Amino acid sequence: MIIKNIKPQDDYKLKITTDNGRIGIFDVKPYLEFDAFAELKKQEEFNKVINGGYFVEWDCGADLSADAVEAHLTAIKN
């Protein structure tokens, strides 16, 4: 899976669109307890998400693989 688009949402969620047309919500909140993701508790830092295609990343160094995102992506209707 390749991530085509990422849009930060309220409550530490990301709206993800994939190369196969799947659209879903990925909840980042469970990861915020880990040190690597601590900076993302600041909403302005969370909103600086970067699309790496095969991963999601932030300036603070936190990242998630597309496989992890796909495994926990909750599908939504267009």
FIBA-948512 format. One record per residue: residue in one letter; x, y, z of N, C-alpha, C in turn; residue number from 1. Coordinates in Angstrom, 3 decimals. Layout:
<node code="A" n_east="X" n_north="Y" n_up="Z" ca_east="X" ca_north="Y" ca_up="Z" c_east="X" c_north="Y" c_up="Z" pos="NUM"/>
...
***
This chain:
<node code="M" n_east="0.834" n_north="-1.172" n_up="0.000" ca_east="0.000" ca_north="0.000" ca_up="0.000" c_east="0.885" c_north="1.244" c_up="0.000" pos="1"/>
<node code="I" n_east="0.480" n_north="2.219" n_up="-0.789" ca_east="1.140" ca_north="3.517" ca_up="-0.805" c_east="0.126" c_north="4.562" c_up="-0.324" pos="2"/>
<node code="I" n_east="0.573" n_north="5.421" n_up="0.557" ca_east="-0.289" ca_north="6.479" ca_up="1.068" c_east="-0.271" c_north="7.619" c_up="0.056" pos="3"/>
<node code="K" n_east="-1.433" n_north="7.985" n_up="-0.433" ca_east="-1.541" ca_north="9.058" ca_up="-1.421" c_east="-1.811" c_north="10.415" c_up="-0.779" pos="4"/>
<node code="N" n_east="-2.594" n_north="10.431" n_up="0.301" ca_east="-2.948" ca_north="11.695" ca_up="0.928" c_east="-3.153" c_north="11.496" c_up="2.430" pos="5"/>
<node code="I" n_east="-2.720" n_north="12.497" n_up="3.197" ca_east="-2.912" ca_north="12.496" ca_up="4.650" c_east="-3.475" c_north="13.851" c_up="5.035" pos="6"/>
<node code="K" n_east="-4.542" n_north="13.822" n_up="5.833" ca_east="-5.105" ca_north="15.069" ca_up="6.335" c_east="-5.315" c_north="14.926" c_up="7.837" pos="7"/>
<node code="P" n_east="-4.607" n_north="15.740" n_up="8.639" ca_east="-4.807" ca_north="15.652" ca_up="10.091" c_east="-6.225" c_north="16.055" c_up="10.472" pos="8"/>
<node code="Q" n_east="-6.762" n_north="15.354" n_up="11.447" ca_east="-8.109" ca_north="15.596" ca_up="11.949" c_east="-8.029" c_north="15.952" c_up="13.433" pos="9"/>
<node code="D" n_east="-9.159" n_north="16.310" n_up="13.996" ca_east="-9.214" ca_north="16.548" ca_up="15.438" c_east="-8.974" c_north="15.239" c_up="16.188" pos="10"/>
<node code="D" n_east="-8.647" n_north="15.359" n_up="17.441" ca_east="-8.515" ca_north="14.229" ca_up="18.352" c_east="-7.415" c_north="13.245" c_up="17.928" pos="11"/>
<node code="Y" n_east="-6.332" n_north="13.766" n_up="17.334" ca_east="-5.147" ca_north="12.978" ca_up="16.969" c_east="-5.460" c_north="11.835" c_up="16.005" pos="12"/>
<node code="K" n_east="-6.258" n_north="12.153" n_up="15.020" ca_east="-6.584" ca_north="11.179" ca_up="13.981" c_east="-6.123" c_north="11.717" c_up="12.638" pos="13"/>
<node code="L" n_east="-5.834" n_north="10.783" n_up="11.731" ca_east="-5.422" ca_north="11.137" ca_up="10.377" c_east="-6.409" c_north="10.547" c_up="9.387" pos="14"/>
<node code="K" n_east="-6.820" n_north="11.350" n_up="8.425" ca_east="-7.625" ca_north="10.832" ca_up="7.315" c_east="-6.639" c_north="10.452" c_up="6.222" pos="15"/>
<node code="I" n_east="-6.668" n_north="9.186" n_up="5.853" ca_east="-5.691" ca_north="8.612" ca_up="4.924" c_east="-6.401" c_north="8.158" c_up="3.653" pos="16"/>
<node code="T" n_east="-5.810" n_north="8.481" n_up="2.504" ca_east="-6.250" ca_north="7.944" ca_up="1.221" c_east="-5.085" c_north="7.143" c_up="0.657" pos="17"/>
<node code="T" n_east="-5.375" n_north="5.923" n_up="0.199" ca_east="-4.317" ca_north="5.050" ca_up="-0.319" c_east="-4.358" c_north="4.978" c_up="-1.844" pos="18"/>
<node code="D" n_east="-3.323" n_north="4.379" n_up="-2.415" ca_east="-3.228" ca_north="4.256" ca_up="-3.861" c_east="-4.296" c_north="3.370" c_up="-4.468" pos="19"/>
<node code="N" n_east="-4.922" n_north="2.527" n_up="-3.659" ca_east="-5.990" ca_north="1.669" ca_up="-4.181" c_east="-7.378" c_north="2.260" c_up="-3.938" pos="20"/>
<node code="G" n_east="-7.421" n_north="3.542" n_up="-3.530" ca_east="-8.684" ca_north="4.240" ca_up="-3.363" c_east="-9.329" c_north="4.093" c_up="-1.997" pos="21"/>
<node code="R" n_east="-8.703" n_north="3.353" n_up="-1.128" ca_east="-9.248" ca_north="3.179" ca_up="0.218" c_east="-9.098" c_north="4.482" c_up="1.006" pos="22"/>
<node code="I" n_east="-10.146" n_north="4.864" n_up="1.717" ca_east="-10.124" ca_north="6.062" ca_up="2.553" c_east="-10.501" c_north="5.632" c_up="3.961" pos="23"/>
<node code="G" n_east="-9.721" n_north="6.095" n_up="4.934" ca_east="-10.005" ca_north="5.692" ca_up="6.299" c_east="-9.406" c_north="6.642" c_up="7.310" pos="24"/>
<node code="I" n_east="-9.707" n_north="6.352" n_up="8.561" ca_east="-9.205" ca_north="7.133" ca_up="9.680" c_east="-8.228" c_north="6.270" c_up="10.476" pos="25"/>
<node code="F" n_east="-7.068" n_north="6.855" n_up="10.769" ca_east="-6.062" ca_north="6.196" ca_up="11.592" c_east="-5.922" c_north="6.992" c_up="12.878" pos="26"/>
<node code="D" n_east="-6.098" n_north="6.320" n_up="14.002" ca_east="-6.034" ca_north="6.951" ca_up="15.319" c_east="-4.609" c_north="6.871" c_up="15.859" pos="27"/>
<node code="V" n_east="-3.991" n_north="8.028" n_up="16.053" ca_east="-2.616" ca_north="8.093" ca_up="16.539" c_east="-2.561" c_north="8.095" c_up="18.070" pos="28"/>
<node code="K" n_east="-3.681" n_north="8.335" n_up="18.735" ca_east="-3.693" ca_north="8.452" ca_up="20.203" c_east="-2.991" c_north="7.308" c_up="20.929" pos="29"/>
<node code="P" n_east="-3.169" n_north="6.049" n_up="20.554" ca_east="-2.483" ca_north="4.979" ca_up="21.288" c_east="-0.955" c_north="5.095" c_up="21.262" pos="30"/>
<node code="Y" n_east="-0.414" n_north="5.768" n_up="20.274" ca_east="1.037" ca_north="5.907" ca_up="20.135" c_east="1.593" c_north="7.056" c_up="20.973" pos="31"/>
<node code="L" n_east="0.744" n_north="7.972" n_up="21.406" ca_east="1.201" ca_north="9.162" ca_up="22.115" c_east="1.844" c_north="8.852" c_up="23.463" pos="32"/>
<node code="E" n_east="1.638" n_north="7.649" n_up="23.985" ca_east="2.250" ca_north="7.268" ca_up="25.263" c_east="3.740" c_north="6.940" c_up="25.111" pos="33"/>
<node code="F" n_east="4.189" n_north="6.734" n_up="23.873" ca_east="5.594" ca_north="6.410" ca_up="23.618" c_east="6.410" c_north="7.689" c_up="23.455" pos="34"/>
<node code="D" n_east="7.630" n_north="7.673" n_up="23.960" ca_east="8.496" ca_north="8.855" ca_up="23.934" c_east="8.667" c_north="9.443" c_up="22.531" pos="35"/>
<node code="A" n_east="8.802" n_north="8.605" n_up="21.537" ca_east="9.027" ca_north="9.078" ca_up="20.169" c_east="7.873" c_north="9.931" c_up="19.646" pos="36"/>
<node code="F" n_east="6.689" n_north="9.754" n_up="20.227" ca_east="5.506" ca_north="10.459" ca_up="19.765" c_east="5.074" c_north="11.577" c_up="20.715" pos="37"/>
<node code="A" n_east="5.809" n_north="11.801" n_up="21.788" ca_east="5.415" ca_north="12.758" ca_up="22.831" c_east="5.191" c_north="14.169" c_up="22.282" pos="38"/>
<node code="E" n_east="6.020" n_north="14.614" n_up="21.348" ca_east="5.875" ca_north="15.961" ca_up="20.774" c_east="4.526" c_north="16.150" c_up="20.089" pos="39"/>
<node code="L" n_east="3.960" n_north="15.049" n_up="19.628" ca_east="2.706" ca_north="15.129" ca_up="18.869" c_east="1.505" c_north="15.443" c_up="19.755" pos="40"/>
<node code="K" n_east="1.699" n_north="15.434" n_up="21.053" ca_east="0.613" ca_north="15.836" ca_up="21.956" c_east="0.274" c_north="17.307" c_up="21.763" pos="41"/>
<node code="K" n_east="1.210" n_north="18.054" n_up="21.200" ca_east="0.953" ca_north="19.447" ca_up="20.819" c_east="0.275" c_north="19.407" c_up="19.449" pos="42"/>
<node code="Q" n_east="-0.959" n_north="19.856" n_up="19.400" ca_east="-1.743" ca_north="19.759" ca_up="18.166" c_east="-1.022" c_north="20.393" c_up="16.976" pos="43"/>
<node code="E" n_east="-0.318" n_north="21.502" n_up="17.204" ca_east="0.370" ca_north="22.169" ca_up="16.095" c_east="1.487" c_north="21.286" c_up="15.527" pos="44"/>
<node code="E" n_east="2.123" n_north="20.477" n_up="16.365" ca_east="3.145" ca_north="19.536" ca_up="15.889" c_east="2.499" c_north="18.348" c_up="15.180" pos="45"/>
<node code="F" n_east="1.414" n_north="17.875" n_up="15.733" ca_east="0.679" ca_north="16.766" ca_up="15.107" c_east="0.246" c_north="17.139" c_up="13.690" pos="46"/>
<node code="N" n_east="-0.200" n_north="18.372" n_up="13.523" ca_east="-0.700" ca_north="18.827" ca_up="12.223" c_east="0.388" c_north="18.940" c_up="11.163" pos="47"/>
<node code="K" n_east="1.655" n_north="18.861" n_up="11.548" ca_east="2.770" ca_north="18.963" ca_up="10.603" c_east="3.142" c_north="17.604" c_up="10.008" pos="48"/>
<node code="V" n_east="2.181" n_north="16.753" n_up="9.859" ca_east="2.403" ca_north="15.409" ca_up="9.331" c_east="2.937" c_north="15.480" c_up="7.900" pos="49"/>
<node code="I" n_east="3.821" n_north="14.546" n_up="7.576" ca_east="4.468" ca_north="14.477" ca_up="6.262" c_east="4.138" c_north="13.128" c_up="5.631" pos="50"/>
<node code="N" n_east="3.760" n_north="13.154" n_up="4.367" ca_east="3.463" ca_north="11.926" ca_up="3.637" c_east="4.738" c_north="11.417" c_up="2.980" pos="51"/>
<node code="G" n_east="5.212" n_north="10.268" n_up="3.441" ca_east="6.387" ca_north="9.636" ca_up="2.852" c_east="6.041" c_north="8.537" c_up="1.869" pos="52"/>
<node code="G" n_east="4.749" n_north="8.383" n_up="1.559" ca_east="4.328" ca_north="7.341" ca_up="0.620" c_east="4.225" c_north="5.982" c_up="1.282" pos="53"/>
<node code="Y" n_east="5.349" n_north="5.471" n_up="1.753" ca_east="5.374" ca_north="4.183" ca_up="2.438" c_east="5.396" c_north="4.344" c_up="3.955" pos="54"/>
<node code="F" n_east="5.290" n_north="5.575" n_up="4.396" ca_east="5.261" ca_north="5.853" ca_up="5.831" c_east="4.672" c_north="7.231" c_up="6.075" pos="55"/>
<node code="V" n_east="4.271" n_north="7.467" n_up="7.319" ca_east="3.798" ca_north="8.757" ca_up="7.806" c_east="4.875" c_north="9.237" c_up="8.764" pos="56"/>
<node code="E" n_east="5.265" n_north="10.500" n_up="8.665" ca_east="6.297" ca_north="10.986" ca_up="9.575" c_east="6.019" c_north="12.415" c_up="10.022" pos="57"/>
<node code="W" n_east="6.733" n_north="12.804" n_up="11.065" ca_east="6.643" ca_north="14.152" ca_up="11.613" c_east="8.053" c_north="14.674" c_up="11.818" pos="58"/>
<node code="D" n_east="8.180" n_north="16.007" n_up="11.908" ca_east="9.488" ca_north="16.650" ca_up="12.100" c_east="10.215" c_north="16.163" c_up="13.350" pos="59"/>
<node code="C" n_east="9.475" n_north="15.769" n_up="14.370" ca_east="10.092" ca_north="15.338" ca_up="15.634" c_east="10.783" c_north="13.978" c_up="15.512" pos="60"/>
<node code="G" n_east="10.626" n_north="13.310" n_up="14.365" ca_east="11.260" ca_north="12.013" ca_up="14.158" c_east="10.318" c_north="10.830" c_up="14.298" pos="61"/>
<node code="A" n_east="9.118" n_north="11.075" n_up="14.796" ca_east="8.130" ca_north="9.993" ca_up="14.910" c_east="7.702" c_north="9.562" c_up="13.516" pos="62"/>
<node code="D" n_east="7.503" n_north="8.267" n_up="13.341" ca_east="6.994" ca_north="7.778" ca_up="12.071" c_east="6.224" c_north="6.481" c_up="12.247" pos="63"/>
<node code="L" n_east="5.410" n_north="6.188" n_up="11.264" ca_east="4.609" ca_north="4.961" ca_up="11.218" c_east="4.691" c_north="4.403" c_up="9.810" pos="64"/>
<node code="S" n_east="4.860" n_north="3.104" n_up="9.695" ca_east="4.924" ca_north="2.489" ca_up="8.374" c_east="3.525" c_north="2.402" c_up="7.759" pos="65"/>
<node code="A" n_east="3.482" n_north="2.345" n_up="6.442" ca_east="2.207" ca_north="2.176" ca_up="5.745" c_east="1.541" c_north="0.866" c_up="6.166" pos="66"/>
<node code="D" n_east="2.343" n_north="-0.157" n_up="6.463" ca_east="1.781" ca_north="-1.436" ca_up="6.917" c_east="1.051" c_north="-1.280" c_up="8.248" pos="67"/>
<node code="A" n_east="1.639" n_north="-0.520" n_up="9.174" ca_east="0.994" ca_north="-0.278" ca_up="10.466" c_east="-0.290" c_north="0.521" c_up="10.272" pos="68"/>
<node code="V" n_east="-0.225" n_north="1.514" n_up="9.409" ca_east="-1.409" ca_north="2.326" ca_up="9.124" c_east="-2.500" c_north="1.455" c_up="8.521" pos="69"/>
<node code="E" n_east="-2.157" n_north="0.653" n_up="7.531" ca_east="-3.140" ca_north="-0.199" ca_up="6.861" c_east="-3.796" c_north="-1.178" c_up="7.842" pos="70"/>
<node code="A" n_east="-3.008" n_north="-1.725" n_up="8.754" ca_east="-3.524" ca_north="-2.709" ca_up="9.709" c_east="-4.555" c_north="-2.114" c_up="10.666" pos="71"/>
<node code="H" n_east="-4.483" n_north="-0.802" n_up="10.901" ca_east="-5.371" ca_north="-0.173" ca_up="11.880" c_east="-6.227" c_north="0.934" c_up="11.277" pos="72"/>
<node code="L" n_east="-6.366" n_north="0.946" n_up="9.970" ca_east="-7.152" ca_north="1.963" ca_up="9.272" c_east="-8.629" c_north="1.591" c_up="9.328" pos="73"/>
<node code="T" n_east="-9.441" n_north="2.502" n_up="9.833" ca_east="-10.892" ca_north="2.298" ca_up="9.893" c_east="-11.504" c_north="2.943" c_up="8.656" pos="74"/>
<node code="A" n_east="-12.072" n_north="2.124" n_up="7.793" ca_east="-12.631" ca_north="2.616" ca_up="6.527" c_east="-13.792" c_north="3.565" c_up="6.769" pos="75"/>
<node code="I" n_east="-13.859" n_north="4.588" n_up="5.915" ca_east="-14.986" ca_north="5.514" ca_up="5.939" c_east="-15.531" c_north="5.629" c_up="4.526" pos="76"/>
<node code="K" n_east="-16.747" n_north="6.116" n_up="4.419" ca_east="-17.326" ca_north="6.330" ca_up="3.103" c_east="-16.841" c_north="7.652" c_up="2.565" pos="77"/>
<node code="N" n_east="-16.722" n_north="7.721" n_up="1.253" ca_east="-16.238" ca_north="8.955" ca_up="0.604" c_east="-17.092" c_north="10.102" c_up="0.976" pos="78"/>
***
